[in-house]
Amino acid sequence: FPSLGAASLPVVSVPGACPAKTSGGRQPRRAVVHIGPGHTGTTHTQTWMNANAARLLGYDWAYLRAEVTGDAYMRNKGAAALPFALCGKVLHHTASGNVLVTDIENANGTINHFEAIFQRAAAEAHNILLSSEKLASQLCLQGKRKLRRMLAEVGIESATVVMMLR
């Protein structure tokens, strides 16, 4: 995305990162899943993607923006609730801090909400960008399978995982 002012964001060219067109002449639907982890510029990356979401749409990439949710934690932390929910857990906010608890019913509600967000994103653009530092540390095997299923359900054929390190 050179014309998006990406100079402020480190860019690494990866051979083969842009898949060849399929036999029908179109690019496969792709997802880039940015998994952080925390303290590696994740907030800067998410802020950049959020600020440039409309411009990214011009390149046929939909960033899963936080403003589609009403939850204050989600507004501040993007898709942070998703990895917990995919593993059957939710964050409960208490006076003494956040507590992670197993809560299948509320976790399923969060997953349903994200399925709708994925559908909206897939309707907006051919490709999807998803970012959460919690995907690096909190996603269980069952959650990885569910995330793959959710992406496949909106037609994503290929996903690239990006991890920032420092």
C-alpha positions in Angstrom: 0.0 0.0 0.0 2.7 2.5 -0.9 0.3 5.4 -1.6 -1.2 5.1 1.9 1.7 6.7 3.6 2.9 3.3 4.8 6.4 4.7 5.4 5.3 5.2 9.0 4.6 1.5 9.2 7.4 -1.1 8.7 6.7 -3.1 5.6 8.4 -6.3 4.7 8.1 -7.8 1.2 7.5 -11.5 1.3 8.0 -13.5 -1.9 4.8 -15.2 -2.9 2.7 -13.0 -0.5 0.4 -12.0 -3.4 -1.0 -15.3 -4.7 -1.4 -15.9 -8.4 -4.8 -15.5 -10.0 -7.1 -18.5 -10.0 -8.1 -20.1 -13.3 -11.1 -17.8 -13.4 -8.8 -14.8 -13.6 -9.6 -13.4 -10.1 -7.5 -13.2 -7.0 -8.5 -15.6 -4.2 -10.2 -14.0 -1.2 -7.5 -13.4 1.4 -7.2 -12.5 5.1 -4.3 -11.0 6.9 -4.4 -11.8 10.6 -2.1 -9.6 12.6 -1.5 -11.2 16.0 0.7 -8.7 17.8 1.9 -9.7 20.5 1.5 -6.7 22.9 4.2 -4.1 23.2 5.4 -4.6 19.6 3.7 -1.6 17.9 0.4 -3.4 17.8 -1.6 -0.3 18.9 0.2 1.9 16.4 -0.6 -0.7 13.6 -4.2 -0.9 14.6 -4.5 2.9 14.9 -3.0 3.3 11.4 -5.3 0.7 9.9 -8.3 2.3 11.6 -7.3 5.7 10.4 -6.8 4.4 6.8 -9.8 2.0 6.7 -11.6 4.0 4.0 -8.4 4.2 1.9 -7.7 0.5 2.4 -11.2 -0.2 1.0 -10.0 1.4 -2.3 -7.4 -1.5 -2.4 -10.2 -4.0 -1.7 -9.2 -4.6 1.9 -11.7 -4.3 4.8 -10.2 -3.7 8.2 -12.4 -5.1 11.0 -12.9 -1.7 12.8 -13.9 -1.4 16.4 -16.6 1.2 15.9 -19.0 -1.5 14.7 -19.4 -2.6 18.3 -20.9 -0.8 21.3 -18.5 -2.3 23.9 -16.0 0.2 25.3 -13.4 -2.5 25.7 -13.8 -3.3 22.0 -13.5 0.3 21.0 -10.2 0.6 22.9 -8.8 -2.8 22.0 -10.2 -3.8 18.6 -10.8 -7.5 18.2 -9.4 -8.4 21.7 -12.5 -10.1 22.8 -12.5 -12.6 19.8 -9.7 -14.9 20.9 -11.2 -15.3 24.4 -14.7 -16.0 22.9 -13.3 -18.5 20.4 -12.1 -20.5 23.5 -15.4 -20.2 25.4 -14.3 -17.3 27.7 -15.2 -13.7 28.2 -13.7 -10.8 30.1 -15.9 -9.6 33.0 -15.1 -6.1 34.2 -15.1 -5.7 38.0 -14.1 -3.0 40.3 -10.8 -4.7 41.0 -10.0 -5.3 37.3 -10.8 -7.6 34.4 -11.4 -11.3 35.1 -11.4 -13.9 32.4 -14.1 -16.5 33.0 -15.6 -19.5 31.2 -19.0 -18.3 29.9 -20.1 -20.3 26.9 -23.4 -18.4 26.4 -21.8 -15.0 26.3 -18.8 -16.3 24.3 -21.2 -17.6 21.7 -22.9 -14.2 21.6 -19.5 -12.6 21.0 -18.7 -15.1 18.2 -22.1 -14.4 16.6 -21.4 -10.7 16.7 -18.0 -11.2 15.0 -19.5 -13.5 12.4 -21.8 -10.5 11.5 -18.7 -8.2 11.4 -16.9 -10.7 9.1 -19.9 -10.8 6.8 -20.0 -7.0 6.7 -16.3 -6.8 6.0 -16.6 -9.5 3.2 -19.4 -7.4 1.6 -17.3 -4.3 1.7 -14.1 -5.7 0.2 -12.6 -8.8 -1.4 -10.0 -9.2 1.4 -10.1 -8.8 5.2 -7.6 -7.4 7.7 -8.0 -8.6 11.4 -5.7 -7.5 14.2 -5.5 -8.4 17.9 -2.5 -8.9 20.1 -4.6 -11.4 22.1 -4.6 -13.8 19.1 -0.9 -14.3 19.8 -1.3 -15.4 23.4 -4.9 -16.4 24.1 -6.1 -18.4 21.2 -6.5 -22.1 22.0 -6.5 -24.9 19.3 -10.3 -25.0 19.3 -10.3 -21.3 18.8 -8.0 -21.5 15.8 -10.3 -24.0 14.2 -13.3 -21.8 14.8 -11.5 -18.7 13.4 -10.6 -20.7 10.2 -14.3 -21.7 9.9 -15.5 -18.1 10.4 -13.1 -16.9 7.7 -14.1 -19.7 5.3 -17.8 -19.0 5.8 -17.2 -15.5 4.3 -15.3 -16.9 1.4 -11.7 -16.4 2.6 -9.6 -18.9 0.7 -6.1 -18.0 2.1 -4.9 -16.4 5.3 -1.6 -15.0 6.2 -0.6 -14.5 9.8 1.6 -11.5 10.6 3.4 -11.3 13.9 5.4 -8.2 15.0 8.5 -8.9 17.1 10.9 -6.6 18.9 
